[in-house]
Each structure stands twice: as structure tokens, then as C-alpha cells.
């Protein structure tokens, strides 16, 4: 029962990460459509960069809250894949 608040926080972060991923995808599509139409994309690219920064921060927060377990799995999978 001691880990319950942490599990709730991780669940909240997962939900926020999912929303942030949706925002990144949305702004990427906007930039793509505007670019294809020959329209200026500076403002949309700025929103895309902000959405990506938000997602990166949420990922870092999740990694810190999970005790680096996700990062460890990523490094192990990467190391085994490379060699």
C-alpha cells in the first residue's frame, strides 16, 4: 500500500504524456499541411517545439518518478540491439 501514491502519480503522468503526444502529433500535422500549402509555418513550428518540450519534460518526470527503471530498460535494450 505504501507505493499507492506513486502509482497514482505515475498513472496521472501517463495520462498527461498521452495528451502531450497527441498535441505533438497535431502540431506536426499542422506544420506539414501548412508547408504543403506553401503557407508560413513559423508560428506552428513554435507550437510544435513547445509541445515537444512539454512531452520531454513529462517523460523526464516519469523517468524520475519510476526510479529510472524505464531509462534502464531502454539502455539495456539498446545495448543488446547494438551488439
N, C-alpha and C positions, 0 to 999 in steps of 0.2 A: 504494500500500500504506500510505501514511502516514495516510490517513483511516480505516483499518480500525477502530481502537479507537473512534473517534467513531461510526462506523456501527453498531458493536455496541452502544454506549451508546444510540443512537437507537432501535435495534430493541428493546432492553430497556425503554426508556421507552414505546415504542408498546404493548408488551405490558402494561405496568403501567397505561397510560392506558385500554386496553380493559377491564381488570379494574375500574378505578375507575368507568368509565362504566356497567358492569354493576351495581356497587354503588349508584350514584346512581339508576339505574332501579329497582332492587329496593326501595330505601327509599322512593322516590316512590310505588311501588305499595302498599307497606305503609301509608304515610300515607293514601293515597286509600281503601284498603279500611277502615282503622280509622275514618276520618272518615265514610264512608258508613254504617258500622255504629253511629255515634254514640259510639264509644269515645274516650277521651282520646288525643291524638296527640303530646303534648309530648315524650316520650322518642324516639319515632320521628322527629319533626321534628328533634330534636337530632342523631340519627344521620345524617339526610339532609343537614343542614348540614355536618357533619364530612366526609361523603363528597364533597360538592360542593367543600369547601375543599381536600381532598386532590387532587381532579381538577384544580382551578385551579392548585395548586402544580406538579403534574406537567406540565400544559400550559405553564406558565411555564418550567419546567426544559427542556422540549423546545424551546421557542422560543429560549431562551438557547443551548442546545447546537447548534441548527441555524443559529445566527448571525442570528436574526431574519428568516430567509427566509420562514417561514410568516406572520409578522406583516406583512411587506411585501406578500405576495400578498393577504392579507386586506384591507389598506388599499387596494391598487390596485383590487381587485375591488369594494370598497365605493364607492370614488370614481367608478369608471366606471359603476356601477349607479345612483348618485345623480344623475349629471349628464350 
